[in-house]
Amino acid sequence: MPLYDFVCGKCGHAFEALVMGGGQPVCPKCRSTELVKQMSTFAARTGGGGGAEGGGSKCAGCTGRSCRTCR
Ligand SMILES: [Zn+2]
């Protein structure tokens, strides 16, 4: 379902619009077509961060899992 979030570049009104077949959505408030397409809510969770945590069995004394205590 091609449902997108738009923010009007003229009045700042935020709304959702269905975009089918290259149709041009218009702002329901001021009827402007200067719309800024927002990233959809699906893409809201960006995979940034990158803390590679969660091995679990790593001791503080070594960097790998090579010492006798971390096994
Ligand atoms: Zn508008």
N, CA, C, O and the ligand as a Tripos MOL2 file, in Angstrom:
@<TRIPOS>MOLECULE
protein
  285   283    72     0     0
PROTEIN
NO_CHARGES

@<TRIPOS>ATOM
      1 N           0.8640   -1.2060    0.0000 N.3       1 MET1
      2 CA          0.0000    0.0000    0.0000 C.3       1 MET1
      3 C           0.8870    1.2390    0.0000 C.2       1 MET1
      4 O           1.6070    1.4910    0.9670 O.2       1 MET1
      5 N           0.8390    1.9940   -1.0590 N.am      2 PRO2
      6 CA          1.7340    3.1540   -1.1600 C.3       2 PRO2
      7 C           1.2410    4.3450   -0.3560 C.2       2 PRO2
      8 O           0.7920    5.3460   -0.9140 O.2       2 PRO2
      9 N           1.3290    4.2260    0.9190 N.am      3 LEU3
     10 CA          0.9030    5.3100    1.8010 C.3       3 LEU3
     11 C           2.1380    6.0300    2.3150 C.2       3 LEU3
     12 O           3.0260    5.4230    2.9140 O.2       3 LEU3
     13 N           2.1780    7.3110    2.0750 N.am      4 TYR4
     14 CA          3.3570    8.0660    2.4520 C.3       4 TYR4
     15 C           2.9940    9.2090    3.3880 C.2       4 TYR4
     16 O           1.8750    9.7220    3.3870 O.2       4 TYR4
     17 N           3.9650    9.5780    4.1670 N.am      5 ASP5
     18 CA          3.8050   10.7560    5.0090 C.3       5 ASP5
     19 C           4.3960   11.9470    4.2770 C.2       5 ASP5
     20 O           5.5050   11.8900    3.7440 O.2       5 ASP5
     21 N           3.6430   13.0070    4.2650 N.am      6 PHE6
     22 CA          4.1120   14.2220    3.6230 C.3       6 PHE6
     23 C           4.0620   15.3710    4.6070 C.2       6 PHE6
     24 O           3.2470   15.4010    5.5290 O.2       6 PHE6
     25 N           4.9490   16.3020    4.3850 N.am      7 VAL7
     26 CA          4.8690   17.5660    5.0970 C.3       7 VAL7
     27 C           4.8200   18.6510    4.0350 C.2       7 VAL7
     28 O           5.6630   18.7090    3.1400 O.2       7 VAL7
     29 N           3.8300   19.4930    4.1510 N.am      8 CYS8
     30 CA          3.6740   20.5520    3.1690 C.3       8 CYS8
     31 C           4.8070   21.5630    3.3180 C.2       8 CYS8
     32 O           5.1110   22.0250    4.4180 O.2       8 CYS8
     33 N           5.4180   21.8910    2.1910 N.am      9 GLY9
     34 CA          6.5160   22.8440    2.2370 C.3       9 GLY9
     35 C           6.0380   24.2720    2.3630 C.2       9 GLY9
     36 O           6.8390   25.1850    2.5590 O.2       9 GLY9
     37 N           4.7560   24.4680    2.2540 N.am     10 LYS10
     38 CA          4.2310   25.8220    2.3140 C.3      10 LYS10
     39 C           3.6520   26.1530    3.6740 C.2      10 LYS10
     40 O           4.0140   27.1540    4.2920 O.2      10 LYS10
     41 N           2.7510   25.3030    4.1320 N.am     11 CYS11
     42 CA          2.0970   25.6110    5.4040 C.3      11 CYS11
     43 C           2.5820   24.7090    6.5300 C.2      11 CYS11
     44 O           2.2500   24.9330    7.6940 O.2      11 CYS11
     45 N           3.3670   23.6890    6.1870 N.am     12 GLY12
     46 CA          3.9030   22.8390    7.2290 C.3      12 GLY12
     47 C           2.9510   21.7880    7.7270 C.2      12 GLY12
     48 O           3.2220   21.1170    8.7230 O.2      12 GLY12
     49 N           1.8600   21.6420    7.0580 N.am     13 HIS13
     50 CA          0.8680   20.6600    7.4720 C.3      13 HIS13
     51 C           1.3740   19.2560    7.1590 C.2      13 HIS13
     52 O           1.8450   18.9850    6.0540 O.2      13 HIS13
     53 N           1.2740   18.3870    8.1230 N.am     14 ALA14
     54 CA          1.7100   17.0080    7.9390 C.3      14 ALA14
     55 C           0.4980   16.1230    7.7480 C.2      14 ALA14
     56 O          -0.4910   16.2170    8.4750 O.2      14 ALA14
     57 N           0.5970   15.2670    6.7590 N.am     15 PHE15
     58 CA         -0.5410   14.3940    6.4840 C.3      15 PHE15
     59 C          -0.0430   13.1480    5.7770 C.2      15 PHE15
     60 O           1.1090   13.0570    5.3530 O.2      15 PHE15
     61 N          -0.9450   12.2010    5.6680 N.am     16 GLU16
     62 CA         -0.6450   10.9840    4.9320 C.3      16 GLU16
     63 C          -1.4360   10.9930    3.6510 C.2      16 GLU16
     64 O          -2.5690   11.4730    3.6040 O.2      16 GLU16
     65 N          -0.8340   10.4600    2.6190 N.am     17 ALA17
     66 CA         -1.5280   10.4260    1.3460 C.3      17 ALA17
     67 C          -1.1880    9.1400    0.6210 C.2      17 ALA17
     68 O          -0.0720    8.6260    0.7020 O.2      17 ALA17
     69 N          -2.1620    8.6470   -0.0740 N.am     18 LEU18
     70 CA         -1.9400    7.4980   -0.9320 C.3      18 LEU18
     71 C          -1.4280    7.9820   -2.2700 C.2      18 LEU18
     72 O          -2.0060    8.8800   -2.8830 O.2      18 LEU18
     73 N          -0.3650    7.3950   -2.7090 N.am     19 VAL19
     74 CA          0.1810    7.7750   -4.0020 C.3      19 VAL19
     75 C           0.0680    6.5710   -4.9200 C.2      19 VAL19
     76 O           0.7470    5.5590   -4.7470 O.2      19 VAL19
     77 N          -0.7880    6.7100   -5.8780 N.am     20 MET20
     78 CA         -1.0290    5.6120   -6.8110 C.3      20 MET20
     79 C          -0.6500    6.0430   -8.2170 C.2      20 MET20
     80 O          -1.0850    7.0900   -8.6960 O.2      20 MET20
     81 N           0.1420    5.2470   -8.8540 N.am     21 GLY21
     82 CA          0.4200    5.4560  -10.2660 C.3      21 GLY21
     83 C           0.9730    6.8200  -10.6060 C.2      21 GLY21
     84 O           0.5840    7.4220  -11.6070 O.2      21 GLY21
     85 N           1.8670    7.3070   -9.7860 N.am     22 GLY22
     86 CA          2.5130    8.5770  -10.0870 C.3      22 GLY22
     87 C           1.6230    9.7850   -9.9060 C.2      22 GLY22
     88 O           1.9250   10.8610  -10.4220 O.2      22 GLY22
     89 N           0.5480    9.6260   -9.1920 N.am     23 GLY23
     90 CA         -0.3160   10.7740   -8.9350 C.3      23 GLY23
     91 C           0.3600   11.7650   -8.0060 C.2      23 GLY23
     92 O           1.1740   11.3930   -7.1600 O.2      23 GLY23
     93 N           0.0150   13.0080   -8.1740 N.am     24 GLN24
     94 CA          0.6400   14.0480   -7.3590 C.3      24 GLN24
     95 C          -0.2900   14.4320   -6.2250 C.2      24 GLN24
     96 O          -1.3610   14.9920   -6.4590 O.2      24 GLN24
     97 N           0.1040   14.1390   -5.0160 N.am     25 PRO25
     98 CA         -0.7460   14.5290   -3.8920 C.3      25 PRO25
     99 C          -0.6650   16.0300   -3.6370 C.2      25 PRO25
    100 O           0.3310   16.6810   -3.9520 O.2      25 PRO25
    101 N          -1.7020   16.5420   -3.0770 N.am     26 VAL26
    102 CA         -1.7370   17.9610   -2.7530 C.3      26 VAL26
    103 C          -2.0130   18.1100   -1.2680 C.2      26 VAL26
    104 O          -2.6140   17.2400   -0.6390 O.2      26 VAL26
    105 N          -1.5750   19.2000   -0.7380 N.am     27 CYS27
    106 CA         -1.8280   19.4760    0.6640 C.3      27 CYS27
    107 C          -3.3190   19.6980    0.8580 C.2      27 CYS27
    108 O          -3.9200   20.5120    0.1570 O.2      27 CYS27
    109 N          -3.9180   18.9890    1.7920 N.am     28 PRO28
    110 CA         -5.3570   19.1570    2.0170 C.3      28 PRO28
    111 C          -5.7030   20.5010    2.6440 C.2      28 PRO28
    112 O          -6.8710   20.8870    2.7030 O.2      28 PRO28
    113 N          -4.6970   21.1980    3.1020 N.am     29 LYS29
    114 CA         -4.9730   22.4690    3.7650 C.3      29 LYS29
    115 C          -4.8740   23.6420    2.8020 C.2      29 LYS29
    116 O          -5.7900   24.4550    2.6760 O.2      29 LYS29
    117 N          -3.7290   23.7010    2.1280 N.am     30 CYS30
    118 CA         -3.5350   24.8630    1.2580 C.3      30 CYS30
    119 C          -3.4580   24.4680   -0.2080 C.2      30 CYS30
    120 O          -3.2600   25.3230   -1.0710 O.2      30 CYS30
    121 N          -3.6100   23.1940   -0.4940 N.am     31 ARG31
    122 CA         -3.6100   22.6820   -1.8550 C.3      31 ARG31
    123 C          -2.2940   22.9130   -2.5800 C.2      31 ARG31
    124 O          -2.2480   22.9730   -3.8080 O.2      31 ARG31
    125 N          -1.2630   23.0390   -1.8300 N.am     32 SER32
    126 CA          0.0370   23.1850   -2.4570 C.3      32 SER32
    127 C           0.5750   21.8150   -2.8550 C.2      32 SER32
    128 O           0.2480   20.7970   -2.2440 O.2      32 SER32
    129 N           1.3880   21.8140   -3.8700 N.am     33 THR33
    130 CA          2.0330   20.5640   -4.2730 C.3      33 THR33
    131 C           3.5030   20.5420   -3.8800 C.2      33 THR33
    132 O           4.2480   19.6430   -4.2690 O.2      33 THR33
    133 N           3.9010   21.5190   -3.1230 N.am     34 GLU34
    134 CA          5.2770   21.5300   -2.6240 C.3      34 GLU34
    135 C           5.3590   20.6810   -1.3720 C.2      34 GLU34
    136 O           5.3530   21.1830   -0.2480 O.2      34 GLU34
    137 N           5.4340   19.4050   -1.5940 N.am     35 LEU35
    138 CA          5.3770   18.4960   -0.4670 C.3      35 LEU35
    139 C           6.7220   17.8230   -0.2640 C.2      35 LEU35
    140 O           7.4370   17.5080   -1.2160 O.2      35 LEU35
    141 N           7.0320   17.6190    0.9570 N.am     36 VAL36
    142 CA          8.2530   16.9050    1.2940 C.3      36 VAL36
    143 C           7.8560   15.5210    1.7780 C.2      36 VAL36
    144 O           7.1410   15.3590    2.7670 O.2      36 VAL36
    145 N           8.3340   14.5500    1.0590 N.am     37 LYS37
    146 CA          7.9710   13.1880    1.4280 C.3      37 LYS37
    147 C           8.8190   12.7350    2.6020 C.2      37 LYS37
    148 O          10.0480   12.8180    2.5830 O.2      37 LYS37
    149 N           8.1400   12.2640    3.6030 N.am     38 GLN38
    150 CA          8.8560   11.7710    4.7730 C.3      38 GLN38
    151 C           9.1480   10.2890    4.5900 C.2      38 GLN38
    152 O           8.4860    9.5790    3.8340 O.2      38 GLN38
    153 N          10.1320    9.8750    5.2930 N.am     39 MET39
    154 CA         10.3590    8.4360    5.3290 C.3      39 MET39
    155 C           9.1830    7.7790    6.0260 C.2      39 MET39
    156 O           8.6980    8.2650    7.0480 O.2      39 MET39
    157 N           8.7430    6.6970    5.4780 N.am     40 SER40
    158 CA          7.5810    6.0470    6.0560 C.3      40 SER40
    159 C           7.9000    5.4960    7.4320 C.2      40 SER40
    160 O           9.0600    5.3550    7.8200 O.2      40 SER40
    161 N           6.8630    5.1970    8.1380 N.am     41 THR41
    162 CA          7.0560    4.7390    9.5070 C.3      41 THR41
    163 C           7.7440    3.3870    9.5590 C.2      41 THR41
    164 O           8.2540    2.9780   10.6020 O.2      41 THR41
    165 N           7.7530    2.7070    8.4430 N.am     42 PHE42
    166 CA          8.4530    1.4300    8.4230 C.3      42 PHE42
    167 C           9.9540    1.6450    8.5710 C.2      42 PHE42
    168 O          10.6430    0.8910    9.2580 O.2      42 PHE42
    169 N          10.4390    2.6850    7.9130 N.am     43 ALA43
    170 CA         11.8750    2.9200    7.9180 C.3      43 ALA43
    171 C          12.3080    3.7540    9.1070 C.2      43 ALA43
    172 O          13.4470    4.2160    9.1620 O.2      43 ALA43
    173 N          11.4210    3.9490   10.0470 N.am     44 ALA44
    174 CA         11.7590    4.8220   11.1580 C.3      44 ALA44
    175 C          12.8510    4.2260   12.0440 C.2      44 ALA44
    176 O          13.6630    4.9390   12.6330 O.2      44 ALA44
    177 N          12.8420    2.9250   12.1160 N.am     45 ARG45
    178 CA         13.8570    2.3330   12.9680 C.3      45 ARG45
    179 C          15.1190    2.0730   12.1610 C.2      45 ARG45
    180 O          15.2680    1.0400   11.5080 O.2      45 ARG45
    181 N          16.0040    3.0240   12.2270 N.am     46 THR46
    182 CA         17.2580    2.8860   11.5020 C.3      46 THR46
    183 C          18.1970    1.9840   12.2890 C.2      46 THR46
    184 O          18.2020    1.9750   13.5200 O.2      46 THR46
    185 N          18.9540    1.2600   11.5740 N.am     47 GLY47
    186 CA         19.8260    0.3110   12.2450 C.3      47 GLY47
    187 C          21.1680    0.8960   12.6240 C.2      47 GLY47
    188 O          22.2070    0.2750   12.3990 O.2      47 GLY47
    189 N          21.1550    2.0720   13.1920 N.am     48 GLY48
    190 CA         22.4100    2.6780   13.5870 C.3      48 GLY48
    191 C          22.9220    2.1080   14.8890 C.2      48 GLY48
    192 O          22.4500    1.0780   15.3680 O.2      48 GLY48
    193 N          23.8700    2.7770   15.4350 N.am     49 GLY49
    194 CA         24.3930    2.3160   16.7040 C.3      49 GLY49
    195 C          25.5970    1.4060   16.5220 C.2      49 GLY49
    196 O          26.7420    1.8520   16.5810 O.2      49 GLY49
    197 N          25.3390    0.1880   16.3110 N.am     50 GLY50
    198 CA         26.4050   -0.7240   16.0210 C.3      50 GLY50
    199 C          27.1990   -1.1690   17.2220 C.2      50 GLY50
    200 O          28.3750   -1.5100   17.0910 O.2      50 GLY50
    201 N          26.5940   -1.1750   18.3810 N.am     51 GLY51
    202 CA         27.2850   -1.7250   19.5260 C.3      51 GLY51
    203 C          27.2140   -3.2430   19.4700 C.2      51 GLY51
    204 O          26.1610   -3.8370   19.7040 O.2      51 GLY51
    205 N          28.3040   -3.8400   19.1690 N.am     52 ALA52
    206 CA         28.2930   -5.2880   19.0060 C.3      52 ALA52
    207 C          28.3510   -5.9540   20.3690 C.2      52 ALA52
    208 O          29.3470   -6.5650   20.7550 O.2      52 ALA52
    209 N          27.2680   -5.8140   21.0620 N.am     53 GLU53
    210 CA         27.2530   -6.4100   22.3830 C.3      53 GLU53
    211 C          26.4470   -7.6890   22.3560 C.2      53 GLU53
    212 O          25.6980   -7.9430   21.4130 O.2      53 GLU53
    213 N          26.5940   -8.4550   23.3410 N.am     54 GLY54
    214 CA         25.7880   -9.6340   23.4380 C.3      54 GLY54
    215 C          26.4840  -10.8950   23.0110 C.2      54 GLY54
    216 O          25.8550  -11.7540   22.3920 O.2      54 GLY54
    217 N          27.6930  -11.0400   23.2980 N.am     55 GLY55
    218 CA         28.3010  -12.3490   23.1780 C.3      55 GLY55
    219 C          28.0100  -13.1100   24.4450 C.2      55 GLY55
    220 O          27.5880  -14.2670   24.4360 O.2      55 GLY55
    221 N          28.2490  -12.4220   25.5200 N.am     56 GLY56
    222 CA         27.8930  -12.9980   26.7960 C.3      56 GLY56
    223 C          29.0530  -13.6550   27.5000 C.2      56 GLY56
    224 O          29.2930  -13.4050   28.6810 O.2      56 GLY56
    225 N          29.7500  -14.4630   26.8100 N.am     57 SER57
    226 CA         30.7520  -15.2600   27.4950 C.3      57 SER57
    227 C          32.1530  -14.6960   27.2790 C.2      57 SER57
    228 O          33.0920  -15.4160   26.9410 O.2      57 SER57
    229 N          32.2580  -13.4060   27.4810 N.am     58 LYS58
    230 CA         33.5680  -12.7950   27.3340 C.3      58 LYS58
    231 C          33.9810  -12.2020   28.6660 C.2      58 LYS58
    232 O          33.2080  -11.4650   29.2780 O.2      58 LYS58
    233 N          35.1520  -12.5010   29.1160 N.am     59 CYS59
    234 CA         35.5850  -11.9900   30.4000 C.3      59 CYS59
    235 C          36.2720  -10.6480   30.2130 C.2      59 CYS59
    236 O          36.5970  -10.2630   29.0900 O.2      59 CYS59
    237 N          36.4850   -9.9620   31.2740 N.am     60 ALA60
    238 CA         37.0630   -8.6340   31.1980 C.3      60 ALA60
    239 C          38.5590   -8.6700   30.9580 C.2      60 ALA60
    240 O          39.1530   -7.6540   30.5980 O.2      60 ALA60
    241 N          39.1510   -9.7790   31.1450 N.am     61 GLY61
    242 CA         40.6030   -9.8330   31.0670 C.3      61 GLY61
    243 C          41.1270  -10.0380   29.6680 C.2      61 GLY61
    244 O          42.2850   -9.7190   29.4010 O.2      61 GLY61
    245 N          40.3340  -10.5500   28.7790 N.am     62 CYS62
    246 CA         40.8420  -10.8020   27.4390 C.3      62 CYS62
    247 C          39.8970  -10.2000   26.4100 C.2      62 CYS62
    248 O          38.7540   -9.8730   26.7320 O.2      62 CYS62
    249 N          40.3510  -10.0540   25.2080 N.am     63 THR63
    250 CA         39.5160   -9.4640   24.1740 C.3      63 THR63
    251 C          38.7390  -10.5230   23.4160 C.2      63 THR63
    252 O          37.6680  -10.2440   22.8770 O.2      63 THR63
    253 N          39.2420  -11.6710   23.3740 N.am     64 GLY64
    254 CA         38.5400  -12.7170   22.6560 C.3      64 GLY64
    255 C          37.9110  -13.6900   23.6140 C.2      64 GLY64
    256 O          37.4920  -13.3190   24.7100 O.2      64 GLY64
    257 N          37.8490  -14.8930   23.2130 N.am     65 ARG65
    258 CA         37.3540  -15.9110   24.1240 C.3      65 ARG65
    259 C          38.4050  -16.9820   24.2820 C.2      65 ARG65
    260 O          38.1510  -18.1790   24.1500 O.2      65 ARG65
    261 N          39.5760  -16.5060   24.5660 N.am     66 SER66
    262 CA         40.6820  -17.4490   24.5120 C.3      66 SER66
    263 C          41.2460  -17.8030   25.8730 C.2      66 SER66
    264 O          41.9800  -18.7810   26.0110 O.2      66 SER66
    265 N          40.9050  -17.0140   26.8740 N.am     67 CYS67
    266 CA         41.5050  -17.3310   28.1560 C.3      67 CYS67
    267 C          40.7180  -18.3990   28.9010 C.2      67 CYS67
    268 O          39.6570  -18.8270   28.4480 O.2      67 CYS67
    269 N          41.2110  -18.8010   29.9800 N.am     68 ARG68
    270 CA         40.6190  -19.9520   30.6410 C.3      68 ARG68
    271 C          39.3310  -19.5930   31.3720 C.2      68 ARG68
    272 O          38.4560  -20.4370   31.5670 O.2      68 ARG68
    273 N          39.2300  -18.3250   31.7720 N.am     69 THR69
    274 CA         38.0410  -17.9530   32.5350 C.3      69 THR69
    275 C          36.8410  -17.6750   31.6420 C.2      69 THR69
    276 O          35.6990  -17.8090   32.0800 O.2      69 THR69
    277 N          37.0840  -17.2960   30.4140 N.am     70 CYS70
    278 CA         35.9120  -16.9650   29.5960 C.3      70 CYS70
    279 C          35.4570  -18.1330   28.7450 C.2      70 CYS70
    280 O          34.3050  -18.1630   28.3120 O.2      70 CYS70
    281 N          36.2710  -19.0280   28.5120 N.am     71 ARG71
    282 CA         35.9050  -20.2840   27.8890 C.3      71 ARG71
    283 C          35.1670  -20.1050   26.5590 C.2      71 ARG71
    284 O          34.7970  -21.0900   25.9200 O.2      71 ARG71
    285 ZN         -0.0740   23.1630    2.8860 Zn       72 ZN72
@<TRIPOS>BOND
     1     1     2 1
     2     2     3 1
     3     3     4 2
     4     3     5 am
     5     5     6 1
     6     6     7 1
     7     7     8 2
     8     7     9 am
     9     9    10 1
    10    10    11 1
    11    11    12 2
    12    11    13 am
    13    13    14 1
    14    14    15 1
    15    15    16 2
    16    15    17 am
    17    17    18 1
    18    18    19 1
    19    19    20 2
    20    19    21 am
    21    21    22 1
    22    22    23 1
    23    23    24 2
    24    23    25 am
    25    25    26 1
    26    26    27 1
    27    27    28 2
    28    27    29 am
    29    29    30 1
    30    30    31 1
    31    31    32 2
    32    31    33 am
    33    33    34 1
    34    34    35 1
    35    35    36 2
    36    35    37 am
    37    37    38 1
    38    38    39 1
    39    39    40 2
    40    39    41 am
    41    41    42 1
    42    42    43 1
    43    43    44 2
    44    43    45 am
    45    45    46 1
    46    46    47 1
    47    47    48 2
    48    47    49 am
    49    49    50 1
    50    50    51 1
    51    51    52 2
    52    51    53 am
    53    53    54 1
    54    54    55 1
    55    55    56 2
    56    55    57 am
    57    57    58 1
    58    58    59 1
    59    59    60 2
    60    59    61 am
    61    61    62 1
    62    62    63 1
    63    63    64 2
    64    63    65 am
    65    65    66 1
    66    66    67 1
    67    67    68 2
    68    67    69 am
    69    69    70 1
    70    70    71 1
    71    71    72 2
    72    71    73 am
    73    73    74 1
    74    74    75 1
    75    75    76 2
    76    75    77 am
    77    77    78 1
    78    78    79 1
    79    79    80 2
    80    79    81 am
    81    81    82 1
    82    82    83 1
    83    83    84 2
    84    83    85 am
    85    85    86 1
    86    86    87 1
    87    87    88 2
    88    87    89 am
    89    89    90 1
    90    90    91 1
    91    91    92 2
    92    91    93 am
    93    93    94 1
    94    94    95 1
    95    95    96 2
    96    95    97 am
    97    97    98 1
    98    98    99 1
    99    99   100 2
   100    99   101 am
   101   101   102 1
   102   102   103 1
   103   103   104 2
   104   103   105 am
   105   105   106 1
   106   106   107 1
   107   107   108 2
   108   107   109 am
   109   109   110 1
   110   110   111 1
   111   111   112 2
   112   111   113 am
   113   113   114 1
   114   114   115 1
   115   115   116 2
   116   115   117 am
   117   117   118 1
   118   118   119 1
   119   119   120 2
   120   119   121 am
   121   121   122 1
   122   122   123 1
   123   123   124 2
   124   123   125 am
   125   125   126 1
   126   126   127 1
   127   127   128 2
   128   127   129 am
   129   129   130 1
   130   130   131 1
   131   131   132 2
   132   131   133 am
   133   133   134 1
   134   134   135 1
   135   135   136 2
   136   135   137 am
   137   137   138 1
   138   138   139 1
   139   139   140 2
   140   139   141 am
   141   141   142 1
   142   142   143 1
   143   143   144 2
   144   143   145 am
   145   145   146 1
   146   146   147 1
   147   147   148 2
   148   147   149 am
   149   149   150 1
   150   150   151 1
   151   151   152 2
   152   151   153 am
   153   153   154 1
   154   154   155 1
   155   155   156 2
   156   155   157 am
   157   157   158 1
   158   158   159 1
   159   159   160 2
   160   159   161 am
   161   161   162 1
   162   162   163 1
   163   163   164 2
   164   163   165 am
   165   165   166 1
   166   166   167 1
   167   167   168 2
   168   167   169 am
   169   169   170 1
   170   170   171 1
   171   171   172 2
   172   171   173 am
   173   173   174 1
   174   174   175 1
   175   175   176 2
   176   175   177 am
   177   177   178 1
   178   178   179 1
   179   179   180 2
   180   179   181 am
   181   181   182 1
   182   182   183 1
   183   183   184 2
   184   183   185 am
   185   185   186 1
   186   186   187 1
   187   187   188 2
   188   187   189 am
   189   189   190 1
   190   190   191 1
   191   191   192 2
   192   191   193 am
   193   193   194 1
   194   194   195 1
   195   195   196 2
   196   195   197 am
   197   197   198 1
   198   198   199 1
   199   199   200 2
   200   199   201 am
   201   201   202 1
   202   202   203 1
   203   203   204 2
   204   203   205 am
   205   205   206 1
   206   206   207 1
   207   207   208 2
   208   207   209 am
   209   209   210 1
   210   210   211 1
   211   211   212 2
   212   211   213 am
   213   213   214 1
   214   214   215 1
   215   215   216 2
   216   215   217 am
   217   217   218 1
   218   218   219 1
   219   219   220 2
   220   219   221 am
   221   221   222 1
   222   222   223 1
   223   223   224 2
   224   223   225 am
   225   225   226 1
   226   226   227 1
   227   227   228 2
   228   227   229 am
   229   229   230 1
   230   230   231 1
   231   231   232 2
   232   231   233 am
   233   233   234 1
   234   234   235 1
   235   235   236 2
   236   235   237 am
   237   237   238 1
   238   238   239 1
   239   239   240 2
   240   239   241 am
   241   241   242 1
   242   242   243 1
   243   243   244 2
   244   243   245 am
   245   245   246 1
   246   246   247 1
   247   247   248 2
   248   247   249 am
   249   249   250 1
   250   250   251 1
   251   251   252 2
   252   251   253 am
   253   253   254 1
   254   254   255 1
   255   255   256 2
   256   255   257 am
   257   257   258 1
   258   258   259 1
   259   259   260 2
   260   259   261 am
   261   261   262 1
   262   262   263 1
   263   263   264 2
   264   263   265 am
   265   265   266 1
   266   266   267 1
   267   267   268 2
   268   267   269 am
   269   269   270 1
   270   270   271 1
   271   271   272 2
   272   271   273 am
   273   273   274 1
   274   274   275 1
   275   275   276 2
   276   275   277 am
   277   277   278 1
   278   278   279 1
   279   279   280 2
   280   279   281 am
   281   281   282 1
   282   282   283 1
   283   283   284 2
@<TRIPOS>SUBSTRUCTURE
     1 MET1         2 RESIDUE 1 A MET
     2 PRO2         6 RESIDUE 1 A PRO
     3 LEU3        10 RESIDUE 1 A LEU
     4 TYR4        14 RESIDUE 1 A TYR
     5 ASP5        18 RESIDUE 1 A ASP
     6 PHE6        22 RESIDUE 1 A PHE
     7 VAL7        26 RESIDUE 1 A VAL
     8 CYS8        30 RESIDUE 1 A CYS
     9 GLY9        34 RESIDUE 1 A GLY
    10 LYS10       38 RESIDUE 1 A LYS
    11 CYS11       42 RESIDUE 1 A CYS
    12 GLY12       46 RESIDUE 1 A GLY
    13 HIS13       50 RESIDUE 1 A HIS
    14 ALA14       54 RESIDUE 1 A ALA
    15 PHE15       58 RESIDUE 1 A PHE
    16 GLU16       62 RESIDUE 1 A GLU
    17 ALA17       66 RESIDUE 1 A ALA
    18 LEU18       70 RESIDUE 1 A LEU
    19 VAL19       74 RESIDUE 1 A VAL
    20 MET20       78 RESIDUE 1 A MET
    21 GLY21       82 RESIDUE 1 A GLY
    22 GLY22       86 RESIDUE 1 A GLY
    23 GLY23       90 RESIDUE 1 A GLY
    24 GLN24       94 RESIDUE 1 A GLN
    25 PRO25       98 RESIDUE 1 A PRO
    26 VAL26      102 RESIDUE 1 A VAL
    27 CYS27      106 RESIDUE 1 A CYS
    28 PRO28      110 RESIDUE 1 A PRO
    29 LYS29      114 RESIDUE 1 A LYS
    30 CYS30      118 RESIDUE 1 A CYS
    31 ARG31      122 RESIDUE 1 A ARG
    32 SER32      126 RESIDUE 1 A SER
    33 THR33      130 RESIDUE 1 A THR
    34 GLU34      134 RESIDUE 1 A GLU
    35 LEU35      138 RESIDUE 1 A LEU
    36 VAL36      142 RESIDUE 1 A VAL
    37 LYS37      146 RESIDUE 1 A LYS
    38 GLN38      150 RESIDUE 1 A GLN
    39 MET39      154 RESIDUE 1 A MET
    40 SER40      158 RESIDUE 1 A SER
    41 THR41      162 RESIDUE 1 A THR
    42 PHE42      166 RESIDUE 1 A PHE
    43 ALA43      170 RESIDUE 1 A ALA
    44 ALA44      174 RESIDUE 1 A ALA
    45 ARG45      178 RESIDUE 1 A ARG
    46 THR46      182 RESIDUE 1 A THR
    47 GLY47      186 RESIDUE 1 A GLY
    48 GLY48      190 RESIDUE 1 A GLY
    49 GLY49      194 RESIDUE 1 A GLY
    50 GLY50      198 RESIDUE 1 A GLY
    51 GLY51      202 RESIDUE 1 A GLY
    52 ALA52      206 RESIDUE 1 A ALA
    53 GLU53      210 RESIDUE 1 A GLU
    54 GLY54      214 RESIDUE 1 A GLY
    55 GLY55      218 RESIDUE 1 A GLY
    56 GLY56      222 RESIDUE 1 A GLY
    57 SER57      226 RESIDUE 1 A SER
    58 LYS58      230 RESIDUE 1 A LYS
    59 CYS59      234 RESIDUE 1 A CYS
    60 ALA60      238 RESIDUE 1 A ALA
    61 GLY61      242 RESIDUE 1 A GLY
    62 CYS62      246 RESIDUE 1 A CYS
    63 THR63      250 RESIDUE 1 A THR
    64 GLY64      254 RESIDUE 1 A GLY
    65 ARG65      258 RESIDUE 1 A ARG
    66 SER66      262 RESIDUE 1 A SER
    67 CYS67      266 RESIDUE 1 A CYS
    68 ARG68      270 RESIDUE 1 A ARG
    69 THR69      274 RESIDUE 1 A THR
    70 CYS70      278 RESIDUE 1 A CYS
    71 ARG71      282 RESIDUE 1 A ARG
    72 ZN72       285 GROUP 0 **** ****
